[in-house]
Amino acid sequence: MEAQEESVSEEVYDKGVLSHQLLFNLYTEFMIKELDEEATGIIIGGHNFDSIRYADDAVFVSDEEHSIQEIVQKIADICNVYGMVINVKKTKTIW
């Protein structure tokens, strides 16, 4: 009986994690689309790249220093609309 209860609670946990990840991905997808309307990015091999995403991490790129600040501000504004906050301790800019 204990083994059955354990597998049920693991299944519920997994579904909770999955739904959390799906919601996060949906939110960030809408946020990135809003940013894409204004981001310039960089061109590599004829393709324009303005962001690279993996799991819950994102890298935003631009070939102009002032654009980086504009991107960070726009992301912060979009996050506020969606009730999210940028983790300043994990945020870095490189120029």
Secondary structure, 3 states (H helix, E strand, C coil): CHHHHHHHHHHHHHHHHHHHHHHHHHHHHHHHHHHHCCCCCEEECCEEECEEEECCEEEECCCCHHHHHHHHHHHHHHHHHCCCCCCHHHCCCCC
